[in-house]
Amino acid sequence: VVDIRKLYADTGMFTYDPGFTSTASCKSKITFIDGDEGILLHRGYPIDQLAEHSTFMEVAYLLLRGELPTKEQYEQFTYTVTRHTMVHEQLAMFYRGFRRDAHPMAVMCGVMGALSAFYHDSTDINDPHQRMVASFRMIAKIPTIAAMAYKYTIGQPFVYPDNSLSYTGNFLRMMFSVPAEPYVVDPVIERALDRIFILHADHEQNASTSTVRLASSSGANPFACIAAGIACLWGPAHGGANEAALKMLHEIGTVERIPEYIARAKDKNDPFRLMGFGHRVYKNYDPRAKVMQKTAHEVLAHLGIKDPIFDVAHELERIALHDDYFVEKKLYPNVDFYSGIILSAIGFPTSMFTVLFALARTVGWIAQWDEMLQDPDQKIGRPRQLYIGAPYRDYTSIDQRR
Ligand code: ACO
């Protein structure tokens, strides 16, 4: 006979690790990070070299297939992605169910999940061919559904993909072209945005990637799993930080007000944090932030924009990097600190910033999802808990309760 009153206290042995700060949830061959040294490698290649010399489509191939493509492999890959950029016509009707003022990330969560209702022939995760088709569909369609989310919220007609353009050029056109006006893709902006996509493509077991892995560990269909990743990414502590960082920089407004905000960030009684600063893994300069800062210089110079907010960001970084609080806690600018400045110079509204992050990260989510499904050690993700609730007690009828 088991005394069930004792069971709640006898849960066996497990680690208690809120936020998984020291728990590896999987083995992976995709991305390596050394947070102390500020190193990020994709399949062994450093992020700064990829950002400088590669393209987003090439990095996508690398993350998914494990090696850089040959010329023929690259052409075949981009051709296949390009063939999948259109979405089902009925999906346009789905958009019309949303309020015009919906946040585009809300629309993205819904539409990505809804793709599983349109593409039944690519939801069997045990079939490698169906997995591959689902991967191409999501990578190819996410720029289309992101641009449609934007066009819908501003009341403009959807722009169909132009498959003669590059992945990033096509996205820029779907975002910014308007009927009856010629749209020419600016190669400097195209390259800058492509680089931003490279910088966001993967980042090992961050919150949204772990969410995708956890969701798919139950065997859920690919589109639903990526929708779960989008939902997680939306939070201001994760992908929403680029939007929050730019809002903060505008709120600060002038270099003179920086000390006030630094003081607030250090005040234990104030919930305010410097957005775009700090990282769970990097205890050094985020290597992506360095590339982002350089890209911000290039884009602003190319567009002839003198943005006072860029000066505020520079000065904020300089002050924080010399402040004991930030030095001791090893808080450095992260990838989101400068990205908002570039994106808004290009013309993206802040509400689209996290959408762009989701667009790029879809490649990483898919690479991780596919890797997980081929891992013989893969199990349903099922963390334990440390129960701290009421001890065993017998039910009492309602008239006996006080
Ligand atoms: N401003 C001020 N203080 C900070 C900041 C910040 N941006 N970030 C961390 N700290 C402090 C915390 O108050 C805490 O202090 P304490 O030890 O005295 O309590 C200490 O540094 C450690 O912070 P944690 O929140 O415990 O660190 P964690 O690893 O859990 O958090 C996170 C990392 C969420 C990124 C955090 O640094 C943060 O909130 N940053 C601002 C939001 C942001 O930029 N997010 C983007 C992350 S990158 C990405 O997702 C692409």
Boltz pocket constraint, residues with backbone or C-beta under 6 A from the ligand:
constraints:
  - pocket:
      binder: B
      contacts: [[A, 19], [A, 236], [A, 237], [A, 238], [A, 239], [A, 241], [A, 265], [A, 266], [A, 272], [A, 273], [A, 274], [A, 275], [A, 276], [A, 277], [A, 278], [A, 279], [A, 280], [A, 281], [A, 329], [A, 331], [A, 334], [A, 335], [A, 336]]
      max_distance: 6.0
